[in-house]
């Protein structure tokens, strides 16, 4: 892995980290198992972006902090239904959840791109 030094900390490009992780047994299966979590995070960020609302503003509307919203959108913890409902309401939306038959899904562009590297 190539490293770039910035001050005292060294950084490693994310592409190189993921390339190394993909070589580890079980990584791809675990990553694929996160599709639903990725979909939730993507839906949150997309709704906020479409509404033109900053993390700070949605935090104010939810009576929380910007860092809590950042953690929520990053999937740093599993959000409760109440939190997701409050997030949706803060954007003028309503939360909807659906169940779908479990059928193989086509690989998402993110994974297809990662696999090509």
Secondary structure, DSSP 8 states (H G I E B T S, - for coil): --EEEETTEEEE-HHHHHHHHHTSTTHHHHHHTTHHHHHHHHHHHHHHHHHT--HHHHHHHHTS-HHHHHHHHHTSS---HHHHHHHHHHTT----------------HHHHHHHH-
